[in-house]
């Protein structure tokens, strides 16, 4: 059986709250120390009950979604650099 070295990438999520606003930043760090950052925001409706965890979850999920889009853009740029632009 062949042993394969697994790559490990780390995502850290930083959450800050200011009143009814919650900001999240998701930072992906690769083994090669490259980083990609996504950002998310949530705002509690004043009529809703104040449950901070919900704002945290929404802001973090939006930051991860933004991170995924940005990571896809990085991969697309890398492909273009290695293969040249795609002609229509």
N, CA, C and O atoms as CSV, one atom per row, in Angstrom:
chain,resi,resn,atom,element,x,y,z
A,1,UNK,N,N,0.845,-1.180,0.000
A,1,UNK,CA,C,0.000,0.000,0.000
A,1,UNK,C,C,0.887,1.239,0.000
A,1,UNK,O,O,1.829,1.332,0.787
A,2,UNK,N,N,0.589,2.185,-0.877
A,2,UNK,CA,C,1.359,3.416,-1.003
A,2,UNK,C,C,0.811,4.469,-0.055
A,2,UNK,O,O,-0.400,4.667,0.041
A,3,UNK,N,N,1.719,5.142,0.644
A,3,UNK,CA,C,1.324,6.217,1.546
A,3,UNK,C,C,1.347,7.528,0.769
A,3,UNK,O,O,2.325,7.850,0.094
A,4,UNK,N,N,0.280,8.259,0.874
A,4,UNK,CA,C,0.160,9.538,0.186
A,4,UNK,C,C,0.165,10.652,1.229
A,4,UNK,O,O,-0.579,10.619,2.208
A,5,UNK,N,N,1.021,11.630,0.989
A,5,UNK,CA,C,1.032,12.782,1.891
A,5,UNK,C,C,-0.175,13.660,1.591
A,5,UNK,O,O,-0.334,14.155,0.475
A,6,UNK,N,N,-1.006,13.844,2.581
A,6,UNK,CA,C,-2.190,14.688,2.410
A,6,UNK,C,C,-1.800,16.153,2.576
A,6,UNK,O,O,-1.007,16.505,3.449
A,7,UNK,N,N,-2.358,16.977,1.744
A,7,UNK,CA,C,-2.166,18.415,1.892
A,7,UNK,C,C,-3.167,18.917,2.917
A,7,UNK,O,O,-4.279,18.400,3.024
A,8,UNK,N,N,-2.764,19.915,3.657
A,8,UNK,CA,C,-3.681,20.492,4.634
A,8,UNK,C,C,-3.777,21.994,4.404
A,8,UNK,O,O,-2.776,22.709,4.433
A,9,UNK,N,N,-4.982,22.447,4.179
A,9,UNK,CA,C,-5.273,23.864,4.093
A,9,UNK,C,C,-6.119,24.229,5.297
A,9,UNK,O,O,-6.951,23.441,5.746
A,10,UNK,N,N,-5.907,25.403,5.806
A,10,UNK,CA,C,-6.608,25.830,7.012
A,10,UNK,C,C,-7.493,27.030,6.713
A,10,UNK,O,O,-7.074,27.971,6.038
A,11,UNK,N,N,-8.715,26.989,7.220
A,11,UNK,CA,C,-9.616,28.135,7.119
A,11,UNK,C,C,-9.883,28.629,8.540
A,11,UNK,O,O,-10.327,27.873,9.405
A,12,UNK,N,N,-9.608,29.889,8.757
A,12,UNK,CA,C,-9.928,30.517,10.037
A,12,UNK,C,C,-11.040,31.525,9.783
A,12,UNK,O,O,-11.025,32.251,8.789
A,13,UNK,N,N,-11.998,31.558,10.690
A,13,UNK,CA,C,-13.110,32.504,10.570
A,13,UNK,C,C,-13.040,33.461,11.755
A,13,UNK,O,O,-13.034,33.043,12.913
A,14,UNK,N,N,-12.986,34.745,11.442
A,14,UNK,CA,C,-12.921,35.786,12.451
A,14,UNK,C,C,-14.253,36.537,12.428
A,14,UNK,O,O,-14.683,37.016,11.379
A,15,UNK,N,N,-14.897,36.635,13.578
A,15,UNK,CA,C,-16.226,37.245,13.668
A,15,UNK,C,C,-16.173,38.423,14.635
A,15,UNK,O,O,-15.652,38.314,15.745
A,16,UNK,N,N,-16.724,39.547,14.189
A,16,UNK,CA,C,-16.845,40.717,15.055
A,16,UNK,C,C,-18.294,41.188,15.031
A,16,UNK,O,O,-18.987,41.086,14.018
A,17,UNK,N,N,-18.729,41.703,16.171
A,17,UNK,CA,C,-20.090,42.198,16.293
A,17,UNK,C,C,-20.061,43.644,16.744
A,17,UNK,O,O,-19.252,44.037,17.584
A,18,UNK,N,N,-20.957,44.424,16.171
A,18,UNK,CA,C,-21.114,45.816,16.559
A,18,UNK,C,C,-22.610,46.101,16.552
A,18,UNK,O,O,-23.191,46.390,15.506
A,19,UNK,N,N,-23.218,46.020,17.708
A,19,UNK,CA,C,-24.669,46.201,17.791
A,19,UNK,C,C,-25.382,45.083,17.051
A,19,UNK,O,O,-25.192,43.906,17.356
A,20,UNK,N,N,-26.203,45.453,16.078
A,20,UNK,CA,C,-26.957,44.469,15.301
A,20,UNK,C,C,-26.195,43.979,14.064
A,20,UNK,O,O,-26.707,43.150,13.312
A,21,UNK,N,N,-24.981,44.485,13.852
A,21,UNK,CA,C,-24.168,44.098,12.695
A,21,UNK,C,C,-23.124,43.060,13.081
A,21,UNK,O,O,-22.454,43.184,14.107
A,22,UNK,N,N,-22.998,42.047,12.254
A,22,UNK,CA,C,-21.974,41.025,12.444
A,22,UNK,C,C,-21.156,40.925,11.166
A,22,UNK,O,O,-21.705,40.789,10.073
A,23,UNK,N,N,-19.857,40.991,11.311
A,23,UNK,CA,C,-18.925,40.855,10.193
A,23,UNK,C,C,-18.129,39.569,10.387
A,23,UNK,O,O,-17.751,39.222,11.506
A,24,UNK,N,N,-17.879,38.867,9.280
A,24,UNK,CA,C,-17.046,37.670,9.344
A,24,UNK,C,C,-16.015,37.735,8.233
A,24,UNK,O,O,-16.275,38.234,7.138
A,25,UNK,N,N,-14.838,37.217,8.548
A,25,UNK,CA,C,-13.754,37.130,7.573
A,25,UNK,C,C,-13.251,35.693,7.614
A,25,UNK,O,O,-12.834,35.203,8.664
A,26,UNK,N,N,-13.291,35.014,6.455
A,26,UNK,CA,C,-12.805,33.636,6.345
A,26,UNK,C,C,-11.489,33.677,5.588
A,26,UNK,O,O,-11.439,34.133,4.445
A,27,UNK,N,N,-10.419,33.201,6.224
A,27,UNK,CA,C,-9.081,33.259,5.639
A,27,UNK,C,C,-8.579,31.845,5.403
A,27,UNK,O,O,-8.410,31.068,6.343
A,28,UNK,N,N,-8.340,31.519,4.131
A,28,UNK,CA,C,-7.788,30.223,3.742
A,28,UNK,C,C,-6.281,30.369,3.613
A,28,UNK,O,O,-5.798,31.260,2.914
A,29,UNK,N,N,-5.536,29.499,4.284
A,29,UNK,CA,C,-4.084,29.473,4.184
A,29,UNK,C,C,-3.684,28.105,3.660
A,29,UNK,O,O,-4.067,27.076,4.217
A,30,UNK,N,N,-2.899,28.105,2.572
A,30,UNK,CA,C,-2.454,26.844,1.976
A,30,UNK,C,C,-1.084,26.473,2.530
A,30,UNK,O,O,-0.451,27.244,3.251
A,31,UNK,N,N,-0.654,25.282,2.176
A,31,UNK,CA,C,0.648,24.797,2.620
A,31,UNK,C,C,1.766,25.697,2.088
A,31,UNK,O,O,2.821,25.821,2.710
A,32,UNK,N,N,1.528,26.314,0.948
A,32,UNK,CA,C,2.526,27.200,0.343
A,32,UNK,C,C,2.413,28.623,0.874
A,32,UNK,O,O,3.001,29.541,0.304
A,33,UNK,N,N,1.683,28.813,1.934
A,33,UNK,CA,C,1.440,30.085,2.621
A,33,UNK,C,C,0.673,31.102,1.785
A,33,UNK,O,O,0.664,32.288,2.116
A,34,UNK,N,N,0.038,30.664,0.720
A,34,UNK,CA,C,-0.857,31.558,-0.016
A,34,UNK,C,C,-2.126,31.738,0.809
A,34,UNK,O,O,-2.562,30.817,1.500
A,35,UNK,N,N,-2.710,32.918,0.733
A,35,UNK,CA,C,-3.965,33.147,1.456
A,35,UNK,C,C,-5.010,33.718,0.516
A,35,UNK,O,O,-4.702,34.457,-0.419
A,36,UNK,N,N,-6.252,33.354,0.790
A,36,UNK,CA,C,-7.407,33.899,0.093
A,36,UNK,C,C,-8.404,34.263,1.186
A,36,UNK,O,O,-8.599,33.502,2.133
A,37,UNK,N,N,-9.031,35.423,1.054
A,37,UNK,CA,C,-9.938,35.905,2.093
A,37,UNK,C,C,-11.325,36.170,1.532
A,37,UNK,O,O,-11.473,36.778,0.472
A,38,UNK,N,N,-12.343,35.706,2.259
A,38,UNK,CA,C,-13.730,35.986,1.930
A,38,UNK,C,C,-14.360,36.775,3.068
A,38,UNK,O,O,-13.947,36.657,4.221
A,39,UNK,N,N,-15.347,37.566,2.740
A,39,UNK,CA,C,-16.006,38.392,3.756
A,39,UNK,C,C,-17.519,38.210,3.711
A,39,UNK,O,O,-18.109,37.982,2.655
A,40,UNK,N,N,-18.126,38.318,4.888
A,40,UNK,CA,C,-19.567,38.193,4.986
A,40,UNK,C,C,-20.120,39.149,6.027
A,40,UNK,O,O,-19.405,39.597,6.923
A,41,UNK,N,N,-21.394,39.452,5.895
A,41,UNK,CA,C,-22.038,40.419,6.786
A,41,UNK,C,C,-23.458,39.940,7.095
A,41,UNK,O,O,-24.130,39.361,6.242
A,42,UNK,N,N,-23.891,40.187,8.305
A,42,UNK,CA,C,-25.276,39.928,8.691
A,42,UNK,C,C,-25.750,41.100,9.554
A,42,UNK,O,O,-24.984,41.678,10.325
A,43,UNK,N,N,-27.010,41.424,9.405
A,43,UNK,CA,C,-27.594,42.503,10.212
A,43,UNK,C,C,-28.925,42.017,10.758
A,43,UNK,O,O,-29.803,41.582,10.013
A,44,UNK,N,N,-29.053,42.101,12.073
A,44,UNK,CA,C,-30.290,41.663,12.719
A,44,UNK,C,C,-31.381,42.699,12.503
A,44,UNK,O,O,-31.172,43.899,12.676
A,45,UNK,N,N,-32.534,42.209,12.124
A,45,UNK,CA,C,-33.714,43.054,12.038
A,45,UNK,C,C,-34.085,43.460,13.470
A,45,UNK,O,O,-34.174,42.595,14.341
A,46,UNK,N,N,-34.298,44.735,13.727
A,46,UNK,CA,C,-34.626,45.169,15.091
A,46,UNK,C,C,-35.861,44.479,15.677
A,46,UNK,O,O,-36.019,44.439,16.897
A,47,UNK,N,N,-36.734,43.937,14.830
A,47,UNK,CA,C,-37.923,43.250,15.323
A,47,UNK,C,C,-37.638,41.808,15.749
A,47,UNK,O,O,-38.456,41.191,16.431
A,48,UNK,N,N,-36.473,41.267,15.346
A,48,UNK,CA,C,-36.110,39.890,15.696
A,48,UNK,C,C,-35.522,39.828,17.101
A,48,UNK,O,O,-34.987,40.812,17.613
A,49,UNK,N,N,-35.633,38.648,17.714
A,49,UNK,CA,C,-35.024,38.454,19.030
A,49,UNK,C,C,-33.507,38.516,18.897
A,49,UNK,O,O,-32.973,38.066,17.882
A,50,UNK,N,N,-32.797,39.052,19.877
A,50,UNK,CA,C,-31.340,39.146,19.803
A,50,UNK,C,C,-30.666,37.802,20.138
A,50,UNK,O,O,-30.420,37.492,21.303
A,51,UNK,N,N,-30.379,37.029,19.107
A,51,UNK,CA,C,-29.683,35.745,19.271
A,51,UNK,C,C,-28.391,35.847,18.456
A,51,UNK,O,O,-28.404,35.586,17.254
A,52,UNK,N,N,-27.273,36.226,19.096
A,52,UNK,CA,C,-26.024,36.489,18.381
A,52,UNK,C,C,-25.524,35.320,17.520
A,52,UNK,O,O,-24.898,35.546,16.484
A,53,UNK,N,N,-25.792,34.080,17.932
A,53,UNK,CA,C,-25.302,32.927,17.184
A,53,UNK,C,C,-25.841,32.899,15.748
A,53,UNK,O,O,-25.155,32.458,14.826
A,54,UNK,N,N,-27.075,33.375,15.575
A,54,UNK,CA,C,-27.660,33.376,14.232
A,54,UNK,C,C,-26.913,34.360,13.338
A,54,UNK,O,O,-26.611,34.043,12.188
A,55,UNK,N,N,-26.615,35.538,13.848
A,55,UNK,CA,C,-25.830,36.498,13.082
A,55,UNK,C,C,-24.444,35.956,12.753
A,55,UNK,O,O,-23.934,36.146,11.648
A,56,UNK,N,N,-23.841,35.275,13.735
A,56,UNK,CA,C,-22.526,34.660,13.506
A,56,UNK,C,C,-22.600,33.635,12.384
A,56,UNK,O,O,-21.751,33.611,11.493
A,57,UNK,N,N,-23.623,32.789,12.437
A,57,UNK,CA,C,-23.778,31.734,11.421
A,57,UNK,C,C,-24.000,32.323,10.031
A,57,UNK,O,O,-23.396,31.879,9.055
A,58,UNK,N,N,-24.872,33.326,9.953
A,58,UNK,CA,C,-25.140,33.939,8.653
A,58,UNK,C,C,-23.900,34.636,8.095
A,58,UNK,O,O,-23.562,34.457,6.925
A,59,UNK,N,N,-23.228,35.423,8.922
A,59,UNK,CA,C,-22.042,36.146,8.455
A,59,UNK,C,C,-20.938,35.168,8.062
A,59,UNK,O,O,-20.271,35.364,7.046
A,60,UNK,N,N,-20.739,34.111,8.861
A,60,UNK,CA,C,-19.698,33.120,8.549
A,60,UNK,C,C,-20.026,32.375,7.262
A,60,UNK,O,O,-19.138,32.139,6.443
A,61,UNK,N,N,-21.292,31.999,7.072
A,61,UNK,CA,C,-21.653,31.277,5.844
A,61,UNK,C,C,-21.461,32.163,4.622
A,61,UNK,O,O,-21.051,31.684,3.565
A,62,UNK,N,N,-21.753,33.439,4.759
A,62,UNK,CA,C,-21.561,34.368,3.638
A,62,UNK,C,C,-20.078,34.596,3.356
A,62,UNK,O,O,-19.680,34.749,2.201
A,63,UNK,N,N,-19.267,34.619,4.401
A,63,UNK,CA,C,-17.823,34.753,4.216
A,63,UNK,C,C,-17.254,33.518,3.522
A,63,UNK,O,O,-16.385,33.634,2.657
A,64,UNK,N,N,-17.741,32.338,3.899
A,64,UNK,CA,C,-17.277,31.104,3.248
A,64,UNK,C,C,-17.722,31.043,1.788
A,64,UNK,O,O,-16.982,30.571,0.925
A,65,UNK,N,N,-18.928,31.521,1.523
A,65,UNK,CA,C,-19.423,31.565,0.145
A,65,UNK,C,C,-18.552,32.510,-0.700
A,65,UNK,O,O,-18.185,32.186,-1.830
A,66,UNK,N,N,-18.230,33.672,-0.139
A,66,UNK,CA,C,-17.364,34.627,-0.829
A,66,UNK,C,C,-15.968,34.036,-1.023
A,66,UNK,O,O,-15.350,34.220,-2.072
A,67,UNK,N,N,-15.479,33.331,-0.016
A,67,UNK,CA,C,-14.174,32.666,-0.119
A,67,UNK,C,C,-14.169,31.656,-1.260
A,67,UNK,O,O,-13.199,31.585,-2.014
A,68,UNK,N,N,-15.225,30.884,-1.397
A,68,UNK,CA,C,-15.304,29.880,-2.469
A,68,UNK,C,C,-15.238,30.548,-3.838
A,68,UNK,O,O,-14.548,30.059,-4.732
A,69,UNK,N,N,-15.946,31.658,-4.009
A,69,UNK,CA,C,-15.928,32.373,-5.288
A,69,UNK,C,C,-14.527,32.908,-5.566
A,69,UNK,O,O,-14.029,32.797,-6.686
A,70,UNK,N,N,-13.901,33.479,-4.561
A,70,UNK,CA,C,-12.557,34.043,-4.743
A,70,UNK,C,C,-11.533,32.944,-5.044
A,70,UNK,O,O,-10.639,33.143,-5.867
A,71,UNK,N,N,-11.657,31.794,-4.388
A,71,UNK,CA,C,-10.746,30.682,-4.646
A,71,UNK,C,C,-10.927,30.168,-6.074
A,71,UNK,O,O,-9.951,29.832,-6.745
A,72,UNK,N,N,-12.155,30.107,-6.527
A,72,UNK,CA,C,-12.426,29.705,-7.912
A,72,UNK,C,C,-11.782,30.690,-8.885
A,72,UNK,O,O,-11.218,30.279,-9.899
A,73,UNK,N,N,-11.861,31.983,-8.583
A,73,UNK,CA,C,-11.234,33.005,-9.426
A,73,UNK,C,C,-9.716,32.823,-9.474
A,73,UNK,O,O,-9.107,32.968,-10.534
A,74,UNK,N,N,-9.108,32.510,-8.337
A,74,UNK,CA,C,-7.659,32.260,-8.294
A,74,UNK,C,C,-7.306,31.079,-9.187
A,74,UNK,O,O,-6.353,31.148,-9.963
A,75,UNK,N,N,-8.072,29.992,-9.078
A,75,UNK,CA,C,-7.819,28.813,-9.910
A,75,UNK,C,C,-7.988,29.140,-11.390
A,75,UNK,O,O,-7.185,28.701,-12.214
A,76,UNK,N,N,-9.021,29.906,-11.736
A,76,UNK,CA,C,-9.241,30.295,-13.131
A,76,UNK,C,C,-8.083,31.131,-13.653
A,76,UNK,O,O,-7.625,30.925,-14.777
A,77,UNK,N,N,-7.605,32.074,-12.845
A,77,UNK,CA,C,-6.454,32.893,-13.242
A,77,UNK,C,C,-5.218,32.028,-13.451
A,77,UNK,O,O,-4.459,32.252,-14.395
A,78,UNK,N,N,-5.007,31.042,-12.579
A,78,UNK,CA,C,-3.861,30.134,-12.719
A,78,UNK,C,C,-3.947,29.342,-14.014
A,78,UNK,O,O,-2.941,29.148,-14.696
A,79,UNK,N,N,-5.136,28.891,-14.348
A,79,UNK,CA,C,-5.326,28.126,-15.592
A,79,UNK,C,C,-4.989,28.998,-16.801
A,79,UNK,O,O,-4.308,28.551,-17.724
A,80,UNK,N,N,-5.467,30.239,-16.790
A,80,UNK,CA,C,-5.198,31.151,-17.895
A,80,UNK,C,C,-3.689,31.412,-18.017
A,80,UNK,O,O,-3.156,31.451,-19.126
A,81,UNK,N,N,-3.012,31.587,-16.898
A,81,UNK,CA,C,-1.574,31.845,-16.924
A,81,UNK,C,C,-0.806,30.643,-17.501
A,81,UNK,O,O,0.195,30.818,-18.195
A,82,UNK,N,N,-1.278,29.433,-17.211
A,82,UNK,CA,C,-0.575,28.231,-17.668
A,82,UNK,C,C,-0.941,27.827,-19.073
A,82,UNK,O,O,-0.124,27.232,-19.775
A,83,UNK,N,N,-2.159,28.138,-19.504
A,83,UNK,CA,C,-2.613,27.664,-20.802
A,83,UNK,C,C,-2.884,28.774,-21.797
A,83,UNK,O,O,-3.005,28.513,-22.994
A,84,UNK,N,N,-2.980,30.000,-21.327
A,84,UNK,CA,C,-3.314,31.104,-22.211
A,84,UNK,C,C,-4.812,31.346,-22.180
A,84,UNK,O,O,-5.579,30.503,-21.714
A,85,UNK,N,N,-5.224,32.503,-22.677
A,85,UNK,CA,C,-6.655,32.826,-22.650
A,85,UNK,C,C,-7.466,31.897,-23.538
A,85,UNK,O,O,-6.975,31.406,-24.554
A,86,UNK,N,N,-8.680,31.666,-23.156
A,86,UNK,CA,C,-9.599,30.856,-23.932
A,86,UNK,C,C,-10.191,31.740,-25.024
A,86,UNK,O,O,-10.720,32.815,-24.742
A,87,UNK,N,N,-10.100,31.284,-26.272
A,87,UNK,CA,C,-10.637,32.064,-27.386
A,87,UNK,C,C,-12.042,31.614,-27.706
A,87,UNK,O,O,-12.326,30.418,-27.753
A,88,UNK,N,N,-12.922,32.575,-27.925
A,88,UNK,CA,C,-14.315,32.258,-28.215
A,88,UNK,C,C,-14.535,32.125,-29.705
A,88,UNK,O,O,-15.655,31.858,-30.143
